[in-house]
């Protein structure tokens, strides 16, 4: 398994490079720049704008900017006067943010909190993990029960519920929750106070987890129905095993493999922030930061967010592959 994990970790490098190149190209091809004159913002003196462009390397050729960001750059240390290598994103250094004019780095903006508030990564990660746990705890039992009671009222009700959640989508569910529970019933604040420990997390977690509940329930139901028809399940029942033993040892355990497959990408997407939920509930997480970075053409933040999402996606897929072997010992690592 060690060889398998090392090989998969090395595979991260070309994937990150391709994502970095595509993101870099899209960001540079998009009209506008981080220091363009905008009447709605405070104007910078031309000399200051020129110095900022030099500070961030925007006066360099595009290929040099990419190498500088992704790999390394040789800079003169202002304190020692010596030329030193500054490693780039491939070493975990995503550079200073354009929005802060270089006062803060991307790492500080995303992973470093203040004395009164945790980091943006904490908000996105906690919200994503809570939503995923909610989806698993509700979606899997519903899917299993629907499959075991196929064509019953319970099956039709669960299908209706799951399909409705998926069809409504996160945006509509979020708005409905705000209108019903915050505006109508006034059980929650329209603009949550994120200093409270539990209350502000409830509605965003439900909104983010609801669609995943429907998706996981339908996937679990289809997988259980397929496993129920396998010969080894009929053999186990013919041998006289109790229905409960057949269901939990042979059906549910094997039916969970397709569900585990989707958990990697799902977890990566939820952890790195989801756009609509963070915008509607004003969650100070990474998704909100990414949207603001696009509006400000903050190139380093845009590329840093894309690379981090890719990294978490790869880690999630690696964990899923490892879980395959735990759920089904017949699966080997080569």
Wavefront OBJ file of the C-alpha trace (Angstrom):
o trace
v 0.000 0.000 0.000
v 2.937 2.339 0.693
v 4.090 2.134 -2.944
v 0.544 2.797 -4.096
v 0.225 5.899 -1.886
v 3.635 7.277 -2.953
v 2.786 6.775 -6.634
v -0.539 8.556 -6.194
v 1.125 11.431 -4.333
v 3.641 11.876 -7.173
v 0.724 11.943 -9.607
v -0.473 15.105 -7.835
v 2.397 17.109 -9.408
v 1.438 16.946 -13.128
v -2.246 17.390 -12.244
v -1.476 20.557 -10.265
v 0.707 21.876 -13.076
v -2.040 21.398 -15.682
v -4.655 23.044 -13.455
v -2.239 25.888 -12.706
v -1.554 26.454 -16.417
v -5.238 26.441 -17.373
v -6.190 28.753 -14.486
v -3.311 31.105 -15.314
v -4.376 31.281 -18.979
v -8.043 31.929 -18.153
v -7.194 34.595 -15.570
v -4.879 36.443 -17.966
v -7.289 36.165 -20.920
v -10.151 37.675 -18.893
v -10.522 41.400 -19.645
v -9.341 43.794 -16.939
v -6.503 43.671 -14.465
v -5.944 44.063 -10.724
v -4.626 47.637 -11.024
v -6.780 48.924 -13.873
v -8.326 52.316 -13.328
v -11.836 51.815 -11.968
v -14.028 54.911 -11.363
v -15.794 53.089 -8.511
v -12.530 52.635 -6.601
v -9.886 54.995 -5.280
v -7.506 55.927 -8.063
v -3.832 55.085 -7.714
v -1.171 57.546 -8.821
v 0.428 56.356 -12.089
v 3.839 55.922 -10.408
v 2.315 53.805 -7.625
v 0.495 51.670 -10.182
v 3.751 51.141 -12.092
v 5.589 50.115 -8.909
v 2.815 47.670 -8.010
v 2.966 46.079 -11.463
v 6.728 45.649 -11.006
v 6.207 44.355 -7.460
v 3.892 41.586 -8.705
v 5.813 40.901 -11.904
v 3.018 41.982 -14.239
v 5.579 43.755 -16.452
v 7.278 40.409 -17.211
v 6.484 38.103 -20.165
v 3.617 35.702 -19.492
v 5.805 32.587 -19.490
v 8.053 34.217 -16.893
v 5.049 35.151 -14.746
v 3.858 31.532 -14.811
v 7.268 30.124 -13.894
v 7.611 32.767 -11.184
v 4.281 31.844 -9.626
v 4.343 28.071 -10.003
v 8.028 27.217 -9.559
v 10.524 29.812 -8.339
v 11.981 33.255 -8.783
v 15.357 34.716 -7.935
v 15.013 37.900 -5.892
v 17.370 40.251 -4.113
v 16.925 40.237 -0.355
v 16.492 43.920 0.646
v 18.118 43.274 4.053
v 21.202 41.308 2.989
v 21.482 42.448 -0.625
v 22.029 38.821 -1.716
v 20.089 37.096 -4.462
v 17.908 34.295 -3.089
v 15.501 31.721 -4.510
v 11.830 32.217 -3.638
v 9.908 28.999 -4.246
v 6.425 29.196 -5.756
v 3.062 27.437 -5.524
v 4.500 23.982 -6.122
v 6.198 24.376 -2.710
v 3.067 25.751 -1.029
v 3.903 29.448 -1.456
v 0.974 31.100 -3.265
v 2.441 34.583 -3.009
v 1.051 37.914 -1.797
v -2.513 38.887 -2.628
v -3.093 41.673 -5.110
v -6.093 42.951 -3.131
v -3.935 43.664 -0.074
v -1.227 45.241 -2.270
v 1.178 42.603 -0.997
v 0.550 43.172 2.715
v -0.814 39.611 3.214
v -0.107 36.336 1.478
v -2.714 33.912 0.140
v -1.799 31.454 2.889
v -2.378 34.108 5.570
v -5.668 35.150 3.987
v -7.034 31.581 3.860
v -5.446 29.734 6.757
v -4.619 32.356 9.378
v -7.375 33.715 11.600
v -7.414 36.658 13.932
v -7.692 36.855 17.709
v -11.475 37.168 17.407
v -12.206 34.939 14.396
v -10.905 31.602 12.987
v -9.474 31.283 9.493
v -11.535 31.187 6.309
v -10.500 27.568 5.786
v -11.972 26.688 9.200
v -15.398 28.053 8.241
v -15.484 26.262 4.867
v -14.068 23.002 6.233
v -16.397 22.864 9.245
v -19.449 23.676 7.141
v -18.485 21.121 4.486
v -17.797 18.304 6.957
v -21.053 18.986 8.840
v -23.030 18.923 5.569
v -21.347 15.705 4.439
v -22.010 13.955 7.762
v -25.647 15.075 7.620
v -25.954 13.763 4.063
v -24.456 10.386 4.972
v -26.455 9.931 8.183
v -29.756 10.711 6.424
v -29.139 9.751 2.791
v -27.715 6.241 3.267
v -30.501 4.922 5.589
v -33.169 6.409 3.317
v -31.604 4.772 0.259
v -31.284 1.387 1.971
v -34.877 1.453 3.280
v -36.224 2.542 -0.114
v -34.451 -0.354 -1.847
v -35.505 -2.941 0.724
v -39.123 -1.691 0.502
v -39.089 -1.311 -3.283
v -42.355 -0.077 -4.851
v -43.879 0.623 -1.421
v -45.154 4.019 -0.212
v -41.850 4.429 1.656
v -39.923 3.920 -1.596
v -42.056 6.436 -3.506
v -41.890 8.977 -0.680
v -38.089 8.742 -0.425
v -37.746 9.043 -4.208
v -39.994 12.113 -4.220
v -38.008 13.660 -1.387
v -34.623 12.896 -2.958
v -35.643 14.087 -6.421
v -37.113 17.296 -5.005
v -33.901 18.145 -3.143
v -31.746 17.545 -6.218
v -34.108 19.478 -8.492
v -34.401 22.489 -6.190
v -30.662 22.847 -5.844
v -28.606 24.549 -3.162
v -29.516 28.105 -4.222
v -33.304 27.657 -4.002
v -33.124 25.626 -0.779
v -30.936 28.301 0.827
v -33.354 31.073 -0.120
v -36.360 29.053 1.115
v -34.677 28.402 4.453
v -33.887 32.098 4.889
v -37.424 33.195 3.914
v -39.181 30.622 6.124
v -36.998 30.378 9.220
v -35.193 33.740 9.314
v -37.649 36.220 7.754
v -40.978 34.465 8.524
v -40.587 32.614 11.797
v -37.610 34.733 12.978
v -35.937 31.702 14.559
v -32.606 32.732 13.050
v -30.941 36.004 12.109
v -30.991 36.977 8.424
v -27.338 37.987 8.805
v -25.871 35.378 11.203
v -23.594 36.302 14.071
v -20.630 33.995 13.471
v -19.347 34.541 17.009
v -22.143 32.229 18.245
v -21.002 28.585 18.510
v -23.932 26.616 16.993
v -26.949 28.673 15.871
v -25.465 30.303 12.705
v -24.283 26.907 11.422
v -27.694 25.198 11.359
v -29.320 26.688 8.238
v -26.154 26.671 6.044
v -25.489 23.038 6.996
v -29.042 21.988 6.083
v -28.938 23.984 2.843
v -25.606 22.479 1.803
v -26.453 18.938 2.929
v -30.010 18.735 1.515
v -28.973 18.277 -2.119
v -26.309 15.750 -1.106
v -28.947 13.813 0.893
v -31.045 13.399 -2.239
v -28.061 12.464 -4.361
v -26.665 9.904 -1.877
v -30.131 8.418 -1.190
v -30.762 7.778 -4.898
v -27.274 6.373 -5.420
v -27.589 4.084 -2.381
v -31.016 2.850 -3.481
v -29.805 1.975 -6.986
v -26.714 0.239 -5.639
v -28.653 -1.818 -3.058
v -31.160 -2.930 -5.696
v -28.326 -4.121 -7.926
v -26.603 -6.026 -5.117
v -29.908 -7.638 -4.035
v -30.089 -9.421 -7.383
v -26.612 -10.957 -7.135
v -26.230 -14.731 -6.891
v -24.222 -14.645 -3.663
v -27.080 -12.821 -1.913
v -29.577 -15.504 -2.999
v -27.088 -18.163 -1.900
v -26.716 -16.568 1.518
v -30.487 -16.509 1.990
v -30.795 -20.102 0.766
v -28.306 -21.166 3.430
v -30.708 -19.949 6.089
v -28.978 -16.746 7.171
v -31.298 -14.277 8.833
v -32.565 -11.384 6.715
v -30.795 -8.906 8.976
v -27.439 -10.691 8.529
v -27.825 -10.846 4.745
v -28.744 -7.180 4.551
v -25.873 -5.841 6.659
v -23.099 -8.342 5.806
v -23.698 -8.856 2.112
v -25.969 -6.173 0.674
v -25.247 -2.886 2.442
v -21.505 -3.426 2.707
v -21.071 -4.061 -1.022
v -23.605 -1.445 -2.010
v -21.606 1.269 -0.234
v -18.691 1.106 -2.720
v -20.366 3.376 -5.325
v -21.325 5.765 -2.524
v -17.729 5.891 -1.315
v -16.625 6.676 -4.881
v -18.439 10.008 -4.886
v -17.290 11.018 -1.400
v -13.835 12.188 -2.542
v -14.944 14.852 -5.041
v -17.917 15.677 -2.818
v -15.742 16.277 0.251
v -13.246 18.399 -1.717
v -16.013 20.590 -3.083
v -17.661 21.022 0.289
v -14.441 21.722 2.191
v -13.172 24.371 -0.192
v -16.390 26.283 0.046
v -19.588 26.447 -1.901
v -20.458 29.654 -3.607
v -24.208 30.082 -3.086
v -24.369 29.017 0.555
v -21.473 31.232 1.596
v -22.917 34.197 -0.297
v -26.478 33.839 1.018
v -25.554 33.114 4.648
v -22.516 35.445 4.608
v -20.181 32.657 5.708
v -16.659 34.159 5.889
v -15.157 31.130 4.124
v -13.040 30.332 1.090
v -15.907 30.343 -1.436
v -16.771 33.958 -0.643
v -13.093 34.885 -0.854
v -12.775 33.215 -4.266
v -15.730 35.190 -5.667
v -14.317 38.459 -4.345
v -10.911 37.567 -5.831
v -12.444 37.094 -9.304
v -14.100 40.519 -9.118
v -10.829 42.168 -8.087
v -8.716 40.169 -10.593
v -6.610 38.978 -7.660
v -4.560 36.534 -9.729
v -2.614 34.956 -6.882
v -5.785 34.288 -4.856
v -7.612 32.864 -7.898
v -4.788 30.492 -8.745
v -4.184 29.607 -5.102
v -7.853 28.707 -4.576
v -7.939 26.588 -7.765
v -4.746 24.739 -6.818
v -5.963 24.110 -3.270
v -9.261 22.703 -4.566
v -7.321 20.390 -6.900
v -5.099 19.287 -4.037
v -8.042 18.483 -1.757
v -9.801 16.710 -4.627
v -6.774 14.458 -5.147
v -6.463 13.783 -1.430
v -10.171 12.904 -1.301
v -9.833 10.486 -4.213
v -6.787 8.885 -2.591
v -8.706 8.359 0.667
v -11.575 6.853 -1.338
v -9.231 4.354 -3.010
v -7.860 3.361 0.392
v -11.395 2.962 1.757
v -12.195 0.551 -1.096
v -9.797 -1.950 0.429
v -11.306 -1.477 3.892
v -14.887 -2.065 2.701
v -14.052 -4.865 0.267
v -10.907 -6.917 1.142
v -10.957 -8.452 -2.355
v -9.686 -5.124 -3.730
v -5.872 -4.977 -3.770
v -3.497 -2.056 -4.257
v -1.142 -2.314 -7.224
l 1 2 3 4 5 6 7 8 9 10 11 12 13 14 15 16 17 18 19 20 21 22 23 24 25 26 27 28 29 30 31 32 33 34 35 36 37 38 39 40 41 42 43 44 45 46 47 48 49 50 51 52 53 54 55 56 57 58 59 60 61 62 63 64 65 66 67 68 69 70 71 72 73 74 75 76 77 78 79 80 81 82 83 84 85 86 87 88 89 90 91 92 93 94 95 96 97 98 99 100 101 102 103 104 105 106 107 108 109 110 111 112 113 114 115 116 117 118 119 120 121 122 123 124 125 126 127 128 129 130 131 132 133 134 135 136 137 138 139 140 141 142 143 144 145 146 147 148 149 150 151 152 153 154 155 156 157 158 159 160 161 162 163 164 165 166 167 168 169 170 171 172 173 174 175 176 177 178 179 180 181 182 183 184 185 186 187 188 189 190 191 192 193 194 195 196 197 198 199 200 201 202 203 204 205 206 207 208 209 210 211 212 213 214 215 216 217 218 219 220 221 222 223 224 225 226 227 228 229 230 231 232 233 234 235 236 237 238 239 240 241 242 243 244 245 246 247 248 249 250 251 252 253 254 255 256 257 258 259 260 261 262 263 264 265 266 267 268 269 270 271 272 273 274 275 276 277 278 279 280 281 282 283 284 285 286 287 288 289 290 291 292 293 294 295 296 297 298 299 300 301 302 303 304 305 306 307 308 309 310 311 312 313 314 315 316 317 318 319 320 321 322 323 324 325 326 327 328 329 330 331 332 333 334
